[in-house]
Amino acid sequence: MRIIVNGENIEFKDGSTLLEIIRELKIEDKVMACAVNMDIVKKDIWSTYEPKEDDVLELLNFVGGG
């Protein structure tokens, strides 16, 4: 299935969970928040949440600074 991740079209296997996608991208230690189609998905359901074809994922990392 094709999903848009931070503006980039990426193919993943059908039925992939949000956590599997984050792990496949090798950014598990960096992602602090995730929105799917502009709706925040709580971290405690990432392991069961299955995005669908053409969903838009925004994977966010918070950076301190001033």
N, C-alpha and C positions, 0 to 999 in steps of 0.2 A: 504494500500500500504506500501511496505517496503522501507525505506530510510536509508541511512548510514549517521549518524550525528556524526561528530567528531570521526569517526572510529567505531562507534557502530551501529549495525542494530536495527532499531526501527520501529514498525508498527504504522501507522497513518491512519485515515479514508481517503478514496478516495476523492479528490477534496480539501484537506486541503491547505490553503494558507501558505506561509512562516511565516506570522505573527501568524497564528493560531498554527502552529507547535512550534514556539518560546514560545508562551503563555502556550501551553500544557506542555512544558518542564519546565515551571516556571522560565525562565531565561530572561524575557523581559527586565528587568532593567539592565542586564549585557551585553547583546549582542550589540556590536558597529558596527560590519560589518559581512556580510555573503557572502560566495562564494558557488555557486552551480556548481559542475563539473569544478572547478577552475576558474569560471567566477564570478566576483563581481556582486552582485545584489544590486542596489541602495535602500536605506532604504525607499524612498518615494513610492516604488512599492511593498513592502513586503505584504501589505494587499490584493494585487490582484495576486501576483506571485504564481503559483501552481507548486511545484516540481512534478516530475513524478517518477514512480516506479524505484527503484535502483539508483536514483540520489544520488550524494555524496555532503552533506552539510558540510561546515566548518563554524561554528559559532564562531566568534572571539570577545574577550574582550581585550582591550588595558590596560596594566598595566605599571605604571610609575616605575622608579627605576634606579639604576645605577650600 
